[in-house]
């Protein structure tokens, strides 16, 4: 499963928390199905590879810290 980093950044900068939550839920389902999640940067390279719940939580925290989500929680 692949996600573009720019897509996730746009969700957060537009404060589209419902869609961000849906993306995280889809990622968790993929992890539970033993799929790997690739986060693709603007150059088309894999910037992150998420294979576990802990890695997903870390990714979520980093995205929240960088883009300053105040209403997500």
C-alpha positions in Angstrom: 0.0 0.0 0.0 1.3 3.4 -0.9 0.5 6.9 0.1 2.0 10.1 -1.1 3.4 12.3 1.6 2.0 15.4 -0.2 -1.5 13.9 0.1 -1.2 13.4 3.9 0.4 16.9 4.3 -2.5 18.4 2.4 -5.1 16.7 4.6 -3.5 18.0 7.7 -2.9 21.6 6.4 -6.5 21.7 5.3 -7.6 20.4 8.7 -9.4 17.5 7.1 -9.2 15.4 10.2 -12.0 12.9 9.2 -10.1 12.0 6.1 -6.8 11.8 8.0 -8.5 9.4 10.5 -9.8 7.3 7.6 -6.3 7.1 6.1 -4.9 6.0 9.5 -7.6 3.4 9.8 -6.9 2.0 6.4 -3.2 1.9 7.3 -3.9 0.0 10.4 -6.1 -2.5 8.5 -3.2 -3.0 6.1 -0.7 -3.6 8.9 -3.1 -6.1 10.5 -3.2 -7.9 7.1 0.7 -8.0 7.1 0.9 -5.4 4.3 3.7 -2.9 4.2 2.8 0.8 3.9 5.1 3.0 1.8 5.1 6.8 2.2 6.3 8.3 -1.1 8.0 11.7 -1.1 7.8 14.3 -3.9 10.7 12.7 -5.8 8.8 9.4 -6.0 11.1 7.7 -3.5 10.0 5.8 -0.4 10.6 8.1 2.5 9.0 5.8 5.1 8.2 2.2 5.4 5.6 1.3 8.0 5.2 -2.3 9.0 4.0 -2.2 12.6 1.5 -0.4 14.8 4.4 1.2 16.7 5.8 2.6 13.4 2.3 3.9 12.5 1.9 5.6 15.8 5.3 7.3 15.4 4.4 8.4 11.9 1.1 9.9 13.2 2.9 11.7 16.0 5.5 13.2 13.7 2.8 14.4 11.2 0.8 16.0 14.0 3.9 17.7 15.4 5.0 19.0 12.1 1.7 20.2 10.9 0.3 21.4 14.3 -3.0 19.6 14.4 -5.0 21.2 17.3 -8.4 19.7 16.6 -7.5 16.1 15.8 -7.7 14.9 19.4 
